Amino acid sequence: MNKKFLKNIDFETVVEMADLVSYHEGQIVSRTLVQNKSVSITLFAFDAGEEISTHESGGDALVYVLDGSTNITVGGKMYNPSKGQAVVMPAGIPHAVQAPERFKMLLIVVFP
């Protein structure tokens, strides 16, 4: 038997990552693909005006924008990545994510 580490995604199929999570008015929608002590991989769809307030993570976090654009603050500095761009938020540094417009992201967090 083959143990599967990923969930909520089809195996041996080409998928459009942005289509695996949908926009919903006034919400942040997430779809977890992996969650364990070493790594977390989650897809997010943010409606315009939604945000994740300032917090810190115990692991390095990579945000890859799949659709739209966002404002990401890391250590007090703002970045504005758009579709196809990424930002790394280092472990232990305060960061926040804001959606000036609808956007989707893939979040990969790697823990020590």
Secondary structure, DSSP 4 states (H G I P E B T S, - for coil): -------SS-SSS---GGGGS---TT-EEEEEEEESSSEEEEEEEEPTT-EEEEE--SSEEEEEEEESB-EEEETTEEE--BTT-EEEE-TTS-EEEE-SS-EEEEEEEE--
